[in-house]
């Protein structure tokens, strides 16, 4: 996933998509890669249960919002890609 020698399994492959043209297809790819990263045990987020993921176009890339439960409590994560 990353170039870090000791932690290659950690990260999100969505970083590889930076600089791409915004399109509905690209949004779908980013959503899938984000959910993949959250489900990856190496990232240490196995207690998070995602219920929805949405990538929306912004001025400088996509804004990704993921809603779900963290240890049984509702949580929304938001980031830019």
Buried (B, 14 or more C-beta within 10 A) or exposed (E): BEEEEEEEEBBBBBEEBEEBEBEEEBBEBBBBBBBBBBEBEEBEBEEBBBEEBBBEEEEEBBBBBBBBEEEEEEEEBEEEB
